[in-house]
Amino acid sequence: MRLDKYLKVSRLIKRRTVANEACDSGRVTLNGKVARASAEVKPGDIIGITFGDRQTQAEVLAVQETVRKEAAGEMYRLL
């Protein structure tokens, strides 16, 4: 699954366009490297997101095309 879509489906970022812009500006990393929006995400990957002075890291636990809002938090684990 594409990184921008994963960020939206898992609700780490609320909208795909915002996820796309964050990737384009270099604020999203995948396994320690700056990632493009088209990067493939698989279980075990570490995603880092920087917004302002706040930095978030999450480990990918599951990749699903669609998920209910209540179950979205089970797709990743915050580090």
Summary of the structure (lengths in Angstrom):
residues: 79
radius of gyration: 11.1
end to end distance: 21.3
largest distance: 30.5
contacts: 221
relative contact order: 0.23
helix: 29%
strand: 29%
